Amino acid sequence: MTANDQNMDDSGLQQEIRRGRPFSLAEAIGREGGEFLKGYSPVPRLVQARRIVIVFISRHLEDRAGALQAILIHWVESDDAGLSQHIDQPLEALISILDAVFQTPATLHELTRQVAVKWGQMSDERPHFQIPGEPAHPDAEYSHESIHRTLTQFRTIVQQWIETEKEEIEE
């Protein structure tokens, strides 16, 4: 039996099965829709990229108190434009966010402020805000310097992952 004969038998069998049932729009859509997403994910690529970055942050950013992780994830969730530019390499979007923090002291200070607020919410304590150019409060969980140091180490990890992925693709 050839492939064409097999297709004819399959379509005849389908017609025979359908003959005894009343027509339903839902059934017709279901029959046709089964092929529509074949081979594709129903999750939009931007959502997939965002999820990759969030999971990476959760697994690889060392942050004992968790406030820095939470705020960095919030920044990723708010940066659809940056993610969409790196839809095929979402970790590159994370590198861009980290570089933006390093390039402008005001961005680092704002990140530190948001992290301090988040830490206060999470620990139910009054946050300690560091004034730019001043030393951090002795009881502050986060400072400009500690966040810069943590994110610098994290950026190195992200860059290593990107390079490893590129090497695996080239092999």
Contact map, one row per residue, 1 for C-alpha under 8 A:
111011000000000000000000000000000000000000000000000000000000000000000000000000000000000000000000000000000000000000000000000000000000000000000000000000000000000000000000000
111111000000000000000000000000000000000000000000000000000000000000000000000000000000000000000000000000000000000000000000000000000000000000000000000000000000000000000000000
111111100000000000000000000000000000000000000000000000000000000000000000000000000000000000000000000000000000000000000000000000000000000000000000000000000000000000000000000
011111110000000000000000000000000000000000000000000000000000000000000000000000000000000000000000000000000000000000000000000000000000000000000000000000000000000000000000000
111111111000000000000000000000000000000000000000000000000000000000000000000000000000000000000000000000000000000000000000000000000000000000000000000000000000000000000000000
111111111100000000000000000000000000000000000000000000000000000000000000000000000000000000000000000000000000000000000000000000000000000000000000000000000000000000000000000
001111111110000000000000000000000000000000000000000000000000000000000000000000000000000000000000000000000000000000000000000000000000000000000000000000000000000000000000000
000111111111000000000000000000000000000000000000000000000000000000000000000000000000000000000000000000000000000000000000000000000000000000000000000000000000000000000000000
000011111111100000000000000000000000000000000000000000000000000000000000000000000000000000000000000000000000000000000000000000000000000000000000000000000000000000000000000
000001111111110000000000000000000000000000000000000000000000000000000000000000000000000000000000000000000000000000000000000000000000000000000000000000000000000000000000000
000000111111111000000000000000000000000000000000000000000000000000000000000000000000000000000000000000000000000000000000000000000000000000000000000000000000000000000000000
000000011111111100000000000000000000000000000000000000000000000000000000000000000000000000000000000000000000000000000000000000000000000000000000000000000000000000000000000
000000001111111110000000000000000000000000000000000000000000000000000000000000000000000000000000000000000000000000000000000000000000000000000000000000000000000000000000000
000000000111111111000000000000000000000000000000000000000000000000000000000000000000000000000000000000000000000000000000000000000000000000000000000000000000000000000000000
000000000011111111100000000000000000000000000000000000000000000000000000000000000000000000000000000000000000000000000000000000000000000000000000000000000000000000000000000
000000000001111111110000000000000000000000000000000000000000000000000000000000000000000000000000000000000000000000000000000000000000000000000000000000000000000000000000000
000000000000111111111000000000000000000000000000000000000000000000000000000000000000000000000000000000000000000000000000000000000000000000000000000000000000000000000000000
000000000000011111111100000000000000000000000000000000000000000000000000000000000000000000000000000000000000000000000000000000000000000000000000000000000000000000000000000
000000000000001111111100000000000000000000000000000000000000000000000000000000000000000000000000000000000000000000000000000000000000000000000000000000000000000000000000000
000000000000000111111100000000000000000000000000000000000000000000000000000000000000000000000000000000000000000000000000000000000000000000000000000000000000000000000000000
000000000000000011111110000000000000000000000000000000000000000000000000000000000000000000000000000000000000000000000000000000000000000000000000000000000000000000000000000
000000000000000001111111000000000000000000000000000000000000000000000000000000000000000000000000000000000000000000000000000000000000000000000000000000000000000000000000000
000000000000000000001111101100000000000000000000000000000000000000000000000000000000000000000000000000000000000000000000000000000000000000000000000000000000000000000000000
000000000000000000000111111100000000000000000000000000000000000000000000000000000000000000000000000000000000000000000000000000000000000000000000000000000000000000000000000
000000000000000000000011111110000000000000000000000000000000000000000000000000000000000000000000000000000000000000000000000000000000000000000000000000000000000000000000000
000000000000000000000001111111000000000000000000000000000000000000000000000000000000000000000000000000000000000000000000000000000000000000000000000000000000000000000000000
000000000000000000000011111111100000000000000000000000000000000000000000000000000000000000000000000000000000000000000000000000000000000000000000000000000000000000000000000
000000000000000000000011111111110000000000000000000000000000000000000000000000000000000000000000000000000000000000000000000000000000000000000000000000000000000000000000000
000000000000000000000000111111111000000000000000000000000000000000000000000000000000000000000000000000000000000000000000000000000000000000000000000000000000000000000000000
000000000000000000000000011111111100000000000000000000000000000000000000000000000000000000000000000000000000000000000000000000000000000000000000000000000000000000000000000
000000000000000000000000001111111110000000000000000000000000000000000000000000000000000000000000000000000000000000000000000000000000000000000000000000000000000000000000000
000000000000000000000000000111111111000000000000000000000000000000000000000000000000000000000000000000000000000000000000000000000000000000000000000000000000000000000000000
000000000000000000000000000011111111100000000000000000000000000000000000000000000000000000000000000000000000000000000000000000000000000000000000000000000000000000000000000
000000000000000000000000000001111111110000000000000000000000000000000000000000000000000000000000000000000000000000000000000000000000000000000000000000000000000000000000000
000000000000000000000000000000111111110000000000000000000000000000000000000000000000000000000000000000000000000000000000000000000000000000000000000000000000000000000000000
000000000000000000000000000000011111110000000000000000000000000000000000000000000000000000000000000000000000000000000000000000000000000000000000000000000000000000000000000
000000000000000000000000000000001111111111000000000000000000000000000000000000000000000000000000000000000000000000000000000000000000000000000000000000000000000000000000000
000000000000000000000000000000000111111100000000000000000000000000000000000000000000000000000000000000000000000000000000000000000000000000000000000000000000000000000000000
000000000000000000000000000000000000111110000000000000000000000000000000000000000000000000000000000000000000000000000000000000000000000000000000000000000000000000000000000
000000000000000000000000000000000000111111000000000000000000000000000000000000000000000000000000000000000000000000000000000000000000000000000000000000000000000000000000000
000000000000000000000000000000000000101111110000000000000000000000000000000000000000000000000000000000000000000000000000000000000000000000000000000000000000000000000000000
000000000000000000000000000000000000100111110000000000000000000000000000000000000000000000000000000000000000000000000000000000000000000000000000000000000000000000000000000
000000000000000000000000000000000000000011111011000000000000000000000000000000000000000000000000000000000000000000000000000000000000000000000000000000000000000000000000000
000000000000000000000000000000000000000011111111000000000000000000000000000000000000000000000000000000000000000000000000000000000000000000000000000000000000000000000000000
000000000000000000000000000000000000000000111111100000000000000000000000000000000000001000000000000000000000000000000000000000000000000000000000000000000000000000000000000
000000000000000000000000000000000000000000011111110000000000000000000000000000010011001000000000000000000000000000000000000000000000000000000000000000000000000000000000000
000000000000000000000000000000000000000000111111111000000000000000000000000000000000000000000000000000000000000000000000000000000000000000000000000000000000000000000000000
000000000000000000000000000000000000000000111111111100000000000000000000000000000000000000000000000000000000000000000000000000000000000000000000000000000000000000000000000
000000000000000000000000000000000000000000001111111110000000000000000000000000000010001111000000000000000000000000000000000000000000000000000000000000000000000000000000000
000000000000000000000000000000000000000000000111111111000000000000000000000110000010000001000000000000000000000000000000000000000000000000000000000000000000000000000000000
000000000000000000000000000000000000000000000011111111100000000000000000000000000000000000000000000000000000000000000000000000000000000000000000000000000000000000000000000
000000000000000000000000000000000000000000000001111111110000000000000000000000000000000001100000000000000000000000000000000000000000000000000000000000000000000000000000000
000000000000000000000000000000000000000000000000111111111000000000000000000100000000000001100100000000000000000000000000000000000000000000000000000000000000000000000000000
000000000000000000000000000000000000000000000000011111111100000000000000100100000000000000000000000000000000000000000000000000000000000000000000000000000000000000000000000
000000000000000000000000000000000000000000000000001111111110000000000000000000000000000000000000000000000000000000000000000000000000000000000000000000000000000000000000000
000000000000000000000000000000000000000000000000000111111111100000000000000000000000000000000000000000000000000000000000000000000000000000000000000000000000000000000000000
000000000000000000000000000000000000000000000000000011111111100000001001100000000000000000000000000000000000000000000000000000000000000000000000000000000000000000000000000
000000000000000000000000000000000000000000000000000001111111100000001000000000000000000000000000000000000000000000000000000000000000000000000000000000000000000000000000000
000000000000000000000000000000000000000000000000000000111111100000000000000000000000000000000000000000000000000000000000000000000000000000000000000000000000000000000000000
000000000000000000000000000000000000000000000000000000011111110000000000000000000000000000000000000000000000000000000000000000000000000000000000000000000100100000000000000
000000000000000000000000000000000000000000000000000000011111111000001000000000000000000000000000000000000000000000000000000000000000000000000000000001000100000000000000000
000000000000000000000000000000000000000000000000000000000001111100000000000000000000000000000000000000000000000000000000000000000000000000000000000001000100000000000000000
000000000000000000000000000000000000000000000000000000000000111111111000000000000000000000000000000000000000000000000000000000000000000000000000000000000000000000000000000
000000000000000000000000000000000000000000000000000000000000011111000000000000000000000000000000000000000000000000000000000000000000000000000000000000000000000000000000000
000000000000000000000000000000000000000000000000000000000000001111110000000000000000000000000000000000000000000000000010000000000000000000001000000000000000000000000000000
000000000000000000000000000000000000000000000000000000000000001111111100000000000000000000000000000000000000000000000010000000000000000000000000000000000000000000000000000
000000000000000000000000000000000000000000000000000000000000001011111110000000000000000000000000000000000000000000110110010000000000000000000000000000000000000000000000000
000000000000000000000000000000000000000000000000000000000000001011111111000000000000000000000000000000000000000000100000000000000000000000000000001000000000000000000000000
000000000000000000000000000000000000000000000000000000001100101001111111100000000000000000000000000000000000000000000000000000000000000000000000000000000000000000000000000
000000000000000000000000000000000000000000000000000000000000000001111111110000000000000000000000000000000000000000000100000000000000000000000000000000000000000000000000000
000000000000000000000000000000000000000000000000000000000000000000111111111000000000000000000000000000000000001001100100000000000000000000000000000000000000000000000000000
000000000000000000000000000000000000000000000000000000001000000000011111111100000000000000000000000000000000000000000000000000000000000000000000000000000000000000000000000
000000000000000000000000000000000000000000000000000001001000000000001111111110000000000000000000000000000000000000000000000000000000000000000000000000000000000000000000000
000000000000000000000000000000000000000000000000000000000000000000000111111111000000000000000000000000000000000000000000000000000000000000000000000000000000000000000000000
000000000000000000000000000000000000000000000000000000000000000000000011111111100000000000000000000000000000000000000000000000000000000000000000000000000000000000000000000
000000000000000000000000000000000000000000000000010011000000000000000001111111110010000000000100100000000000000000000000000000000000000000000000000000000000000000000000000
000000000000000000000000000000000000000000000000010000000000000000000000111111110000000000000000000000000000000000000000000000000000000000000000000000000000000000000000000
000000000000000000000000000000000000000000000000000000000000000000000000011111110000000000000000000000000000000000000000000000000000000000000000000000000000000000000000000
000000000000000000000000000000000000000000000000000000000000000000000000001111111110000000000000000000000000000000000000000000000000000000000000000000000000000000000000000
000000000000000000000000000000000000000000000100000000000000000000000000000111111111000000000000000000000000000000000000000000000000000000000000000000000000000000000000000
000000000000000000000000000000000000000000000000000000000000000000000000000000111111100000000000000000000000000000000000000000000000000000000000000000000000000000000000000
000000000000000000000000000000000000000000000000000000000000000000000000000000111111110000001001000000000000000000000000000000000000000000000000000000000000000000000000000
000000000000000000000000000000000000000000000100110000000000000000000000000100111111111001001000000000000000000000000000000000000000000000000000000000000000000000000000000
000000000000000000000000000000000000000000000100000000000000000000000000000000011111111000000000000000000000000000000000000000000000000000000000000000000000000000000000000
000000000000000000000000000000000000000000000000000000000000000000000000000000001111111000001000000000000000000000000000000000000000000000000000000000000000000000000000000
000000000000000000000000000000000000000000000000000000000000000000000000000000000111111111111000000000000000000000000000000000000000000000000000000000000000000000000000000
000000000000000000000000000000000000000000001100100000000000000000000000000000000011111111000000000000000000000000000000000000000000000000000000000000000000000000000000000
000000000000000000000000000000000000000000000000100000000000000000000000000000000000011111000000000000000000000000000000000000000000000000000000000000000000000000000000000
000000000000000000000000000000000000000000000000100000000000000000000000000000000000011111111000000000000000000000000000000000000000000000000000000000000000000000000000000
000000000000000000000000000000000000000000000000110110000000000000000000000000000010011111111100000000000000000000000000000000000000000000000000000000000000000000000000000
000000000000000000000000000000000000000000000000000110000000000000000000000000000000010011111110000000000000000000000000000000000000000000000000000000000000010001000000000
000000000000000000000000000000000000000000000000000000000000000000000000000000000000010011111111000000000000000000000000000000000000000000000000000000000000000001000000000
000000000000000000000000000000000000000000000000000000000000000000000000000000000110110011111111100000000000000000000000000000000000000000000000000000000000000000000000000
000000000000000000000000000000000000000000000000000010000000000000000000000100000000000001111111110000000000000000000000000000000000000000000000000000000000010000000000000
000000000000000000000000000000000000000000000000000000000000000000000000000000000000000000111111111000000000000000000000000000000000000000000000000000000010011000000000000
000000000000000000000000000000000000000000000000000000000000000000000000000000000100000000011111111100000000000000000000000000000000000000000000000000000000000000000000000
000000000000000000000000000000000000000000000000000000000000000000000000000100000000000000001111111110000000000000000000000000000000000000000000000000000000000000000000000
000000000000000000000000000000000000000000000000000000000000000000000000000000000000000000000111111111000000000000000000000000000000000000000000000000100010000000000000000
000000000000000000000000000000000000000000000000000000000000000000000000000000000000000000000011111111100000000000000000000000000000000000000000000000000000000000000000000
000000000000000000000000000000000000000000000000000000000000000000000000000000000000000000000001111111110010000000000000000000000000000000000000000000000000000000000000000
000000000000000000000000000000000000000000000000000000000000000000000000000000000000000000000000111111111011001000000000000000000000000000000000000000000000000000000000000
000000000000000000000000000000000000000000000000000000000000000000000000000000000000000000000000011111111011000000000000000000000000000000000000000100000000000000000000000
000000000000000000000000000000000000000000000000000000000000000000000000000000000000000000000000001111111010000000000000000000000000000000000000000000000000000000000000000
000000000000000000000000000000000000000000000000000000000000000000000000000000000000000000000000000111111111000000000000000000000000000000000000000000000000000000000000000
000000000000000000000000000000000000000000000000000000000000000000000000000000000000000000000000000011111111100000000000000000000000000000000000000000000000000000000000000
000000000000000000000000000000000000000000000000000000000000000000000000000000000000000000000000000000011111110000000000000000000000000000000000000000000000000000000000000
000000000000000000000000000000000000000000000000000000000000000000000000000000000000000000000000000111111111111000000000000000000000000000000000000000000000000000000000000
000000000000000000000000000000000000000000000000000000000000000000000000000000000000000000000000000011011111111100000000000000000000000000000001000100000000000000000000000
000000000000000000000000000000000000000000000000000000000000000000000000000000000000000000000000000000001111111110000000000000000001000000000001000000000000000000000000000
000000000000000000000000000000000000000000000000000000000000000000000000000000000000000000000000000000000111111111000000000000000000000000000000000000000000000000000000000
000000000000000000000000000000000000000000000000000000000000000000000010000000000000000000000000000010000011111111100000000000000000000000000000000000000000000000000000000
000000000000000000000000000000000000000000000000000000000000000000000000000000000000000000000000000000000001111111110000000000000000000000000111001000000000000000000000000
000000000000000000000000000000000000000000000000000000000000000000000000000000000000000000000000000000000000111111111000000000001100000000000000000000000000000000000000000
000000000000000000000000000000000000000000000000000000000000000000000010000000000000000000000000000000000000011111111100000000000000000000000000000000000000000000000000000
000000000000000000000000000000000000000000000000000000000000000000110010000000000000000000000000000000000000001111111110000000000000000000000100000000000000000000000000000
000000000000000000000000000000000000000000000000000000000000000000100000000000000000000000000000000000000000000111111111000000111000000000001100000000000000000000000000000
000000000000000000000000000000000000000000000000000000000000000000000000000000000000000000000000000000000000000011111111100000100000000000000000000000000000000000000000000
000000000000000000000000000000000000000000000000000000000000000000100110000000000000000000000000000000000000000001111111110000000000000000000000000000000000000000000000000
000000000000000000000000000000000000000000000000000000000000000011100000000000000000000000000000000000000000000000111111111110100000000000001000000000000000000000000000000
000000000000000000000000000000000000000000000000000000000000000000000000000000000000000000000000000000000000000000011111111111100000000000000000000000000000000000000000000
000000000000000000000000000000000000000000000000000000000000000000000000000000000000000000000000000000000000000000001111111110000000000000000000000000000000000000000000000
000000000000000000000000000000000000000000000000000000000000000000100000000000000000000000000000000000000000000000000111111110000000000000000000000000000000000000000000000
000000000000000000000000000000000000000000000000000000000000000000000000000000000000000000000000000000000000000000000011111110000000000000000000000000000000000000000000000
000000000000000000000000000000000000000000000000000000000000000000000000000000000000000000000000000000000000000000000011111111000000000000000000000000000000000000000000000
000000000000000000000000000000000000000000000000000000000000000000000000000000000000000000000000000000000000000000000011111111100000000000000000000000000000000000000000000
000000000000000000000000000000000000000000000000000000000000000000000000000000000000000000000000000000000000000000000001000111110000000000000000000000000000000000000000000
000000000000000000000000000000000000000000000000000000000000000000000000000000000000000000000000000000000000000000011011000011111000000000010000000000000000000000000000000
000000000000000000000000000000000000000000000000000000000000000000000000000000000000000000000000000000000000000000010000000001111100000010110000000000000000000000000000000
000000000000000000000000000000000000000000000000000000000000000000000000000000000000000000000000000000000000000010010000000000111110000110010000000000000000000000000000000
000000000000000000000000000000000000000000000000000000000000000000000000000000000000000000000000000000000000000010000000000000011111011110000011000000000000000000000000000
000000000000000000000000000000000000000000000000000000000000000000000000000000000000000000000000000000000000000000000000000000001111111100000000000000000000000000000000000
000000000000000000000000000000000000000000000000000000000000000000000000000000000000000000000000000000000000100000000000000000000111110000000000000000000000000000000000000
000000000000000000000000000000000000000000000000000000000000000000000000000000000000000000000000000000000000000000000000000000000011111000000000000000000000000000000000000
000000000000000000000000000000000000000000000000000000000000000000000000000000000000000000000000000000000000000000000000000000000111111100000000000000000000000000000000000
000000000000000000000000000000000000000000000000000000000000000000000000000000000000000000000000000000000000000000000000000000000110111110000000000000000000000000000000000
000000000000000000000000000000000000000000000000000000000000000000000000000000000000000000000000000000000000000000000000000000001110011111010011000000000000000000000000000
000000000000000000000000000000000000000000000000000000000000000000000000000000000000000000000000000000000000000000000000000000011100001111110000000000000000000000000000000
000000000000000000000000000000000000000000000000000000000000000000000000000000000000000000000000000000000000000000000000000000000000000111110000000000000000000000000000000
000000000000000000000000000000000000000000000000000000000000000000000000000000000000000000000000000000000000000000000000000000010000000011111000000000000000000000000000000
000000000000000000000000000000000000000000000000000000000000000000000000000000000000000000000000000000000000000000000000000000111000000111111110000000000000000000000000000
000000000000000000000000000000000000000000000000000000000000000010000000000000000000000000000000000000000000000000010010000000000000000000111110000000000000000000000000000
000000000000000000000000000000000000000000000000000000000000000000000000000000000000000000000000000000000000000100110000000000000000000000011111011000000000000000000000000
000000000000000000000000000000000000000000000000000000000000000000000000000000000000000000000000000000000000000100000000000000000100000100011111111000000000000000000000000
000000000000000000000000000000000000000000000000000000000000000000000000000000000000000000000000000000000001100100000000000000000100000100000111111100000000000000000000000
000000000000000000000000000000000000000000000000000000000000000000000000000000000000000000000000000000000000000000000000000000000000000000000011111110000000000000000000000
000000000000000000000000000000000000000000000000000000000000000000000000000000000000000000000000000000000000000000000000000000000000000000000111111111000000000000000000000
000000000000000000000000000000000000000000000000000000000000000000010000000000000000000000000000000000000000000100000000000000000000000000000111111111100000000000000000000
000000000000000000000000000000000000000000000000000000000000000000000000000000000000000000000000000001000001000000000000000000000000000000000001111111110000000000000000000
000000000000000000000000000000000000000000000000000000000000000000000000000000000000000000000000000000000000000000000000000000000000000000000000111111111000000000000000000
000000000000000000000000000000000000000000000000000000000000110000000000000000000000000000000000000000000000000000000000000000000000000000000000011111111100000000000000000
000000000000000000000000000000000000000000000000000000000000000000000000000000000000000000000000010000000000000000000000000000000000000000000000001111111110000000000000000
000000000000000000000000000000000000000000000000000000000000000000000000000000000000000000000000000000000000000000000000000000000000000000000000000111111111000000000000000
000000000000000000000000000000000000000000000000000000000000000000000000000000000000000000000000000000000000000000000000000000000000000000000000000011111111100000000000000
000000000000000000000000000000000000000000000000000000000001110000000000000000000000000000000000000000000000000000000000000000000000000000000000000001111111110000000000000
000000000000000000000000000000000000000000000000000000000000000000000000000000000000000000000010010000000000000000000000000000000000000000000000000000111111111000000000000
000000000000000000000000000000000000000000000000000000000000000000000000000000000000000000000000000000000000000000000000000000000000000000000000000000011111111100000000000
000000000000000000000000000000000000000000000000000000000001000000000000000000000000000000000000000000000000000000000000000000000000000000000000000000001111111110000000000
000000000000000000000000000000000000000000000000000000000000000000000000000000000000000000100110000000000000000000000000000000000000000000000000000000000111111111000000000
000000000000000000000000000000000000000000000000000000000000000000000000000000000000000000000010000000000000000000000000000000000000000000000000000000000011111111100000000
000000000000000000000000000000000000000000000000000000000000000000000000000000000000000000000000000000000000000000000000000000000000000000000000000000000001111111110000000
000000000000000000000000000000000000000000000000000000000000000000000000000000000000000000000000000000000000000000000000000000000000000000000000000000000000111111111000000
000000000000000000000000000000000000000000000000000000000000000000000000000000000000000000110000000000000000000000000000000000000000000000000000000000000000011111111100000
000000000000000000000000000000000000000000000000000000000000000000000000000000000000000000000000000000000000000000000000000000000000000000000000000000000000001111111110000
000000000000000000000000000000000000000000000000000000000000000000000000000000000000000000000000000000000000000000000000000000000000000000000000000000000000000111111111000
000000000000000000000000000000000000000000000000000000000000000000000000000000000000000000000000000000000000000000000000000000000000000000000000000000000000000011111111100
000000000000000000000000000000000000000000000000000000000000000000000000000000000000000000000000000000000000000000000000000000000000000000000000000000000000000001111111110
000000000000000000000000000000000000000000000000000000000000000000000000000000000000000000000000000000000000000000000000000000000000000000000000000000000000000000111111111
000000000000000000000000000000000000000000000000000000000000000000000000000000000000000000000000000000000000000000000000000000000000000000000000000000000000000000011111111
000000000000000000000000000000000000000000000000000000000000000000000000000000000000000000000000000000000000000000000000000000000000000000000000000000000000000000001111111
000000000000000000000000000000000000000000000000000000000000000000000000000000000000000000000000000000000000000000000000000000000000000000000000000000000000000000000111111
000000000000000000000000000000000000000000000000000000000000000000000000000000000000000000000000000000000000000000000000000000000000000000000000000000000000000000000011111
